[in-house]
Amino acid sequence: MARGAASGEREGFLYLRQAPAPPRPPPAPRASLPERLRENLFHGWRASLLTLACLALAAALAPPLLRFLVFDAVWSAPDGEACRAPGAGACWAFIWRKLPYFIYGAYPVGERWRVDATMLVGAALAFWLLRLSAPRRGLAALLFFGAYPILAFVLLHGAPALGLPRVPTELWGGVFVSLLVAVVGMVVSLPLGVLLALGRRSRLPLLSLFCAGFIEIVRGVPMITVLFMANTMLPLFVPENLAPDRLLRPLIGVALFASAYMAEVVRGGLAAIPRGQYEAAAALGLSAAQAQRFVVLPQALRAVIPGVVNTFISLFKDTTLVAVVGVFDFLRTIDAARLDPVWAGPTIAATGYAFAALFYFTFCFAMSRYSRALEGRLSHGRRR
């Protein structure tokens, strides 16, 4: 027995290095810019052909766009006379003159500071919450999801007891309404989507059937149908004096519609978690709820970050559909402003829609870049 153990020990030494490992070559220096361009854009004849085709398309489209949007544009004018001149480009003077209406809609001029305060506080809390290295992010979440909605409602709707006159939602409009609809839809859809995904995977037949039915029905109809149903059907389920506000109805419809899509995104992440993770959680003595909270959901949500952000981006663009139920969102204010006879002209509509495209692109691109940064940060922490 002793001789066998000694033999095993001698054999084990065969796997130990007796001399220092040879030095490895230094890492290759980073390629120069021309080399990276050649590698990424002209690596092979197919890549070269596609690159040349894209460059030709850009060369054909860029000059007229630049002439219309920049070089021939009218940047300052008291009315639309200069914008109606032959050869005039985009009428940015129209955007500048109508910018307060685009932001606030018909909100009373003397009370617009309340909208500014609401948006500034919301932006500050969102920045605090979304910055992963920020301290006390739990407090930021508590303020954003708990105190901020109350503050926003008091400021925007008014409270006579506090000296804030009431402003009916019929006067709300513009950018801040579009942001309000998008933020409410995003904030509600993620937790509700998680609950629906968990309910659909539940072993309780009635709960699973209810969640699956809700998801399939909502996903099977267009969003405009959900908005019409929310606008016409919700008042029938409550007493007349408790009927939802005309702005609250599309908010509920948007949140429910986005939740159904979010549920399927989260369910895909849950289905991707290996069975071994559940077994490992059970081996550690975690209950089913603890396993979902500490083991399964964090991994599932990390895996579906691109899908979640894609749903948020789609929701942000779909907020323009609330105009069909009478809500004056940002795009609706542009449609109304371009009918002003003082600014009538052939380039007014194109300028307004170009400004709207720039607005939506800015927010969607920012969400996309934050998603990429978040993925990189989580992947880096996981590798460490």
C-alpha positions in Angstrom: 0.0 0.0 0.0 2.8 2.4 0.9 4.7 1.5 -2.3 1.5 2.2 -4.3 1.0 5.6 -2.7 4.7 6.5 -3.3 4.3 5.4 -6.9 1.2 7.6 -7.2 3.1 10.5 -5.7 6.0 10.1 -8.1 3.6 9.9 -11.0 1.9 13.1 -9.8 5.2 14.9 -9.9 5.3 14.2 -13.7 2.6 16.9 -14.1 4.6 19.5 -12.3 6.9 21.8 -14.3 10.6 21.3 -13.3 11.8 24.5 -15.1 10.3 28.0 -15.5 7.9 28.4 -18.4 9.4 30.0 -21.5 8.5 33.7 -21.8 5.6 34.4 -24.0 5.9 36.9 -26.9 4.5 40.4 -26.1 1.0 41.2 -27.3 0.8 42.5 -30.8 0.7 46.3 -31.0 -2.7 47.8 -31.8 -3.2 48.2 -35.5 -3.0 51.7 -36.9 -6.1 53.4 -38.2 -5.5 52.6 -41.9 -4.9 49.0 -41.1 -8.2 48.8 -39.0 -10.1 50.4 -41.9 -8.6 48.0 -44.4 -9.4 45.0 -42.1 -13.0 46.1 -41.4 -14.1 47.7 -44.6 -12.0 46.1 -47.4 -11.4 42.6 -46.1 -12.1 40.6 -49.3 -13.9 41.6 -52.5 -17.4 41.2 -51.0 -16.7 43.6 -48.1 -15.0 46.0 -50.6 -18.0 46.0 -52.9 -20.5 46.6 -50.0 -18.3 49.4 -48.7 -18.1 51.1 -52.1 -21.9 50.8 -52.6 -22.5 52.4 -49.2 -20.1 55.2 -49.9 -21.8 55.8 -53.3 -25.2 55.9 -51.7 -24.0 58.3 -49.0 -22.3 60.5 -51.6 -25.6 60.7 -53.5 -27.8 61.4 -50.5 -25.6 63.6 -48.3 -25.3 66.7 -50.5 -29.0 67.4 -51.0 -29.7 66.7 -47.3 -27.0 69.0 -46.2 -28.2 71.7 -48.6 -31.8 71.4 -47.3 -31.0 71.0 -43.6 -28.0 73.3 -43.2 -26.7 75.4 -46.1 -30.1 76.6 -47.6 -31.9 76.5 -44.3 -33.7 79.6 -42.8 -32.4 79.9 -39.2 -34.0 83.2 -38.2 -37.2 84.9 -39.4 -40.2 86.6 -37.8 -42.7 84.7 -39.9 -42.8 82.2 -42.8 -42.1 84.7 -45.6 -38.4 83.8 -45.9 -39.2 80.1 -45.8 -41.5 80.5 -48.8 -38.8 82.0 -51.0 -37.7 80.0 -54.0 -34.8 77.7 -53.1 -35.3 78.0 -49.3 -34.4 75.0 -47.3 -35.5 73.8 -43.9 -37.3 76.5 -41.9 -35.6 76.1 -38.5 -37.0 79.6 -37.6 -40.4 77.9 -37.4 -39.1 75.3 -35.0 -37.5 78.0 -32.8 -40.7 80.1 -32.7 -42.9 77.1 -31.9 -40.5 75.3 -29.6 -42.4 76.3 -26.4 -45.6 74.8 -27.9 -43.7 71.7 -28.9 -42.5 71.2 -25.3 -45.5 72.2 -23.2 -48.5 72.1 -25.5 -51.3 74.3 -24.3 -50.0 74.2 -20.7 -50.5 77.7 -19.2 -47.5 79.9 -19.7 -47.3 81.1 -16.2 -47.3 77.6 -14.8 -44.7 76.0 -17.2 -42.1 76.2 -14.5 -43.9 73.2 -12.9 -43.2 71.2 -16.0 -39.6 72.2 -16.0 -39.2 71.3 -12.3 -40.8 67.9 -12.9 -38.6 67.0 -15.8 -35.4 68.3 -14.1 -36.1 66.3 -10.9 -37.0 63.2 -13.0 -33.8 63.5 -15.1 -31.7 63.9 -12.0 -33.2 60.8 -10.3 -33.0 58.8 -13.5 -29.3 59.7 -13.9 -28.6 58.8 -10.2 -30.5 55.5 -10.6 -29.0 54.4 -13.9 -25.4 55.2 -13.1 -24.0 51.9 -11.8 -21.2 53.5 -9.8 -23.4 56.1 -8.1 -23.7 55.7 -4.3 -26.9 54.8 -2.5 -28.8 53.7 -5.6 -31.3 52.0 -3.4 -32.3 55.4 -2.1 -32.5 56.7 -5.7 -34.9 53.8 -6.6 -37.0 54.6 -3.6 -37.3 58.2 -4.5 -37.9 57.6 -8.2 -40.6 54.9 -7.8 -42.1 56.2 -4.6 -41.8 59.9 -4.0 -41.3 61.2 -7.5 -44.7 60.0 -9.0 -46.5 61.9 -6.1 -44.4 65.0 -6.6 -44.9 64.9 -10.4 -48.7 64.5 -10.0 -48.9 67.4 -7.5 -46.8 69.7 -9.7 -48.4 68.9 -13.1 -52.0 68.5 -12.0 -52.0 71.1 -9.3 -52.9 71.3 -5.6 -54.9 74.4 -4.6 -54.2 73.8 -1.0 -50.5 74.3 -1.8 -51.1 77.3 -4.0 -50.8 75.4 -7.3 -53.9 75.9 -9.5 -55.3 72.9 -11.2 -54.3 72.4 -14.8 -56.7 69.9 -16.6 -55.0 67.2 -18.7 -56.8 68.6 -21.8 -54.1 71.4 -21.8 -51.2 69.0 -21.4 -49.2 68.2 -24.6 -45.9 68.2 -26.4 -42.6 66.7 -25.4 -43.4 66.3 -21.7 -46.5 64.2 -22.5 -44.6 61.9 -24.8 -41.9 61.5 -22.1 -44.6 60.9 -19.5 -46.3 58.2 -21.5 -43.0 56.5 -22.3 -41.7 56.6 -18.7 -44.9 55.3 -17.2 -45.0 52.5 -19.8 -41.3 51.5 -19.2 -41.6 51.7 -15.4 -44.8 49.6 -15.2 -44.0 47.1 -18.0 -40.8 45.7 -16.6 -42.1 44.5 -13.2 -45.5 43.6 -14.6 -43.8 41.7 -17.4 -41.6 39.8 -15.0 -44.7 38.8 -13.0 -46.6 37.7 -16.1 -43.6 35.6 -17.3 -43.3 33.9 -13.9 -47.0 33.4 -13.9 -47.0 31.8 -17.3 -44.3 29.3 -16.1 -46.2 28.6 -12.9 -47.3 25.1 -12.0 -50.7 26.5 -11.0 -53.0 25.8 -14.0 -55.4 28.7 -13.5 -52.6 31.2 -13.0 -50.6 30.0 -16.0 -53.7 30.0 -18.2 -54.7 33.5 -17.1 -51.2 34.9 -17.8 -50.8 33.1 -21.1 -54.3 34.2 -22.2 -53.5 37.9 -21.3 -50.2 37.8 -23.1 -51.5 36.2 -26.3 -54.6 38.4 -26.5 -52.7 41.6 -26.0 -49.9 40.6 -28.4 -52.4 39.4 -31.0 -54.0 42.9 -31.5 -52.5 46.2 -32.7 -51.6 48.8 -30.1 -54.1 51.2 -31.5 -56.8 48.7 -30.7 -55.6 48.4 -27.1 -55.7 52.2 -26.9 -59.2 52.4 -28.2 -60.4 49.7 -25.9 -58.7 51.5 -22.9 -60.3 54.8 -23.9 -63.8 53.4 -24.3 -64.1 50.4 -22.1 -62.3 51.4 -18.9 -65.0 54.0 -17.9 -67.6 51.2 -18.1 -66.0 49.2 -15.3 -66.1 52.0 -12.6 -68.6 54.5 -11.4 -69.0 57.6 -13.4 -67.4 59.8 -10.7 -64.4 57.5 -10.6 -63.9 57.2 -14.4 -60.2 57.4 -15.4 -58.9 60.7 -16.7 -58.6 61.0 -20.5 -54.8 60.9 -20.1 -54.8 58.0 -17.6 -56.7 55.7 -20.0 -54.0 55.6 -22.7 -51.4 55.4 -20.0 -53.0 52.2 -18.8 -53.3 50.8 -22.3 -49.7 51.5 -23.1 -48.5 49.9 -19.9 -50.6 46.8 -20.5 -49.5 46.5 -24.1 -45.8 46.8 -23.3 -46.1 44.4 -20.4 -47.3 41.6 -22.7 -44.2 42.0 -24.9 -41.9 42.4 -22.0 -43.3 39.1 -20.5 -42.2 37.2 -23.5 -38.8 38.7 -23.5 -38.3 37.8 -19.8 -39.7 34.3 -20.4 -37.1 33.7 -23.0 -34.4 34.6 -20.5 -35.9 32.3 -17.9 -36.0 29.5 -20.4 -32.3 30.0 -21.1 -31.3 29.4 -17.5 -29.9 25.8 -17.2 -31.7 23.4 -14.9 -28.5 23.1 -12.8 -29.0 26.6 -11.5 -32.3 25.6 -9.9 -30.7 22.5 -8.5 -27.8 24.4 -7.1 -30.1 26.9 -5.4 -32.1 24.0 -3.9 -28.8 22.4 -2.7 -28.0 25.6 -0.9 -31.3 25.4 0.9 -33.0 28.3 -0.9 -36.7 28.3 -1.2 -38.4 28.6 -4.7 -38.9 32.4 -4.2 -35.4 32.9 -3.0 -34.0 30.9 -5.9 -35.9 33.1 -8.3 -34.9 36.3 -6.6 -31.2 35.6 -6.0 -30.2 33.1 -8.7 -32.5 32.8 -11.6 -33.9 36.3 -12.2 -30.6 38.2 -12.1 -29.1 35.8 -14.7 -32.3 35.9 -16.9 -32.5 39.7 -16.9 -28.8 40.1 -17.6 -29.3 37.8 -20.6 -32.2 39.7 -22.0 -30.9 43.3 -21.7 -30.9 43.7 -25.5 -34.5 42.5 -25.8 -35.6 44.7 -22.9 -34.0 47.8 -24.4 -35.5 47.0 -27.8 -38.9 46.8 -26.2 -38.3 50.2 -24.5 -37.2 51.7 -27.8 -40.3 50.4 -29.6 -42.5 51.6 -26.8 -41.0 55.1 -26.9 -41.7 55.4 -30.7 -45.2 53.9 -30.3 -46.2 56.7 -27.9 -47.1 58.7 -31.0 -50.2 56.5 -31.3 -51.8 58.1 -28.3 -52.7 60.9 -30.6 -55.5 58.8 -32.0 -57.4 58.9 -28.7 -57.1 62.7 -28.3 -53.8 63.1 -26.5 -51.6 65.9 -27.7 -48.2 64.3 -27.8 -45.1 65.8 -29.4 -45.9 64.7 -32.9 -49.5 65.9 -32.6 -48.2 69.4 -31.7 -46.1 69.4 -34.8 -49.1 68.5 -36.9 -51.1 71.3 -35.3 -48.4 73.9 -35.5 -47.6 73.4 -39.2 -51.2 74.5 -40.0 -50.5 78.0 -38.8 -51.1 80.3 -41.8 -48.4 82.7 -40.6 -45.8 79.9 -41.2 -47.5 78.2 -44.1 -44.9 77.1 -46.7 -43.7 74.1 -48.7 -40.9 73.2 -46.3 -42.7 73.6 -43.0 -44.0 70.1 -42.8 -40.7 68.5 -43.8 -38.8 70.6 -41.2 -41.2 69.7 -38.4 -41.0 66.0 -39.2 -37.2 66.2 -39.5 -37.1 67.8 -36.0 -39.3 65.0 -34.7 -37.1 62.4 -36.2 -34.0 64.0 -34.6 -35.9 64.0 -31.2 -36.8 60.4 -31.3 -33.5 59.3 -32.7 -31.6 61.1 -29.9 -33.5 59.3 -27.1 -33.5 55.9 -28.8 -29.8 56.1 -29.6 -29.1 57.1 -26.0 -31.0 54.1 -24.7 -29.2 51.9 -27.1 -25.8 53.2 -26.0 -26.6 52.8 -22.3 -27.7 49.2 -23.0 -24.3 48.5 -24.7 -22.5 50.1 -21.8 -24.5 48.1 -19.2 -23.9 44.8 -21.1 -20.2 45.6 -21.1 -20.1 46.5 -17.4 -22.0 43.3 -16.4 -19.9 41.1 -18.6 -16.7 42.6 -17.2 -17.8 42.0 -13.7 -18.8 38.5 -14.5 -15.4 37.7 -16.0 -13.7 39.2 -13.0 
